Amino acid sequence: MYFNRRCTRNRLSAEIVRTNRHLYVICFYLLVYLIDNSTSVSSEPAIGAHPTIYQISINESNASQYQGLPVVQKCCSVGEVLTKDEAGRTVCLNANLTLDATIFSPYFSDFNRSGVLAPGEEKSRFVAIIGNPCQFKKYVLEPEVTSDDEHYLLLNGSIFGPHHMPSMLSPGSDYCMEVIPGLGLRTLVCFQEEGEKQTGDFRLTFYACGLLISVPFLILTIIAYCITPRLMDVHGKALCHYCGCLAVAFAALAITQLSSNHLNDEMCISTAFVIQFSFVACFFWLNVMCIETYLLARRYMNSGCSTARQPLRLFFYYSLWAWTPPAVLIIVSMVMDLSPTVPMTYIKPNFGSQSCWFESDVDAMPYFYVPVGLLLGANIVLFTMTAVAITHHQRDLDLRRLRQDRETNRDERRTLSRLKRLFLVCLSLFFLMGMNWAMEMISWWAGGDPLAWSAFDLVNALQGILVFGIFVLRKPIRQLVWYEVQKLRGVEATEPEVASMDRSLLTVLNIDALPSTERML
């Protein structure tokens, strides 16, 4: 009995020892698992977790207590995002006031032993240098749009861009990273001084000087027509409005190119809206001139008279067509660019972001290039239709002259001569006014070296001189304008005699005075 109790006690003790061993092993593995799990949690943040950010000022030089931690340049303070206010200025805003929930947690990359850039990863703790390092303006890198913007944030705070110039960007002077509502975490690179100084570019300066030279000639064209009542028909009024819009656009564009560095954001954005509205309205008035030239030729060929019925009402309709679409377009541009409720994912003009114009060609496409391209296409069609109609009418007159006596067709020969001159003036309008703008569109579409298109840019810049030469310096307009100038000066002068023809053809045909024997016919 004693032996049995003793054996039972020994077996029980052995079972307790084995159980304790199992418990020790389980506790050991549990402890190892907890240590490993805590280490991984401390090294990498969980999804949606806020990392620990140690912020220092951009002017603070003593950061020795944070040695060994990754570094990044942050545009705004911790808890703030980068956005635009109602005036279109770039400001830092409390992240709680926006709908964007993006956490400021960049991916840090490093070079391994083979020299290959290792994939980036988030860090649970890092140092953020707070402040805007850019002395001038900055632009956003978009690696999802172009491979040239591919970049990597290194542990020391520098950014390596394999295809960027320069390829290495330093914190505190070259870039900053920030969350932009609607776009997420973005890298903004500072413009360098030599890249920002547009006045140092000889080509831009030369182009701006050409614009300023054109402005007085455009104003002189307007004055010449306004003081000469016989020139102020529908076509002449449209020409004055075209010259006025072009003068405003050229003056504003020259100011931005010569002094954009000295303009504040408000003035820069306002000037950009003025340029956009003036240029678009200029294209619409050019379209009005093309329409009126075509209708004038059709009226003259069909009835021998080019006078429009109710010219005041016709010009009123032309004014509605020329002013309403540009006004609607500029209102839409203002709402899209200045309203903070419009998401950043929409195509916005972004005036003032990089210059006093659109930020990129993609932003300019719906607000400028598309309407301008449609108008240029319509103008080319109108000029082609005018040329075809004149050619067909000239052929009909030639056939009629073969069947009839030449001496009895003096009026028809005179009409044919006038139509030929009308055709030549239409070609002049097409090449000097329409084709230059067409080349501007082609240069935007084709891209390439800007110097290759400098000739067309120079012709565009000097368009005021060309317009003044075509519509003012040619006879008999020059004689009529000089007669009105002499009257204003109080000098007695003889009024120039112009052929007895419809006055509304005068601005287009530019026909010299005919002998008195022909005027009597």
PyMOL commands that set and color helices and strands:
alter all, ss='L'
color gray80, all
select helices_A, chain A and resi 2-43+64-66+95-97+147-149+193-196+198-200+202-226+229-231+234-262+265-303+311-338+361-403+406-408+410-446+450-461+463-471+477-489+503-509+516-519
alter helices_A, ss='H'
color red, helices_A
select strands_A, chain A and resi 52-57+71-74+80-84+90-94+108-111+117-121+125-130+138-140+152-154+159-160+168-169+175-180+184-190
alter strands_A, ss='S'
color yellow, strands_A
deselect
rebuild
show_as cartoon
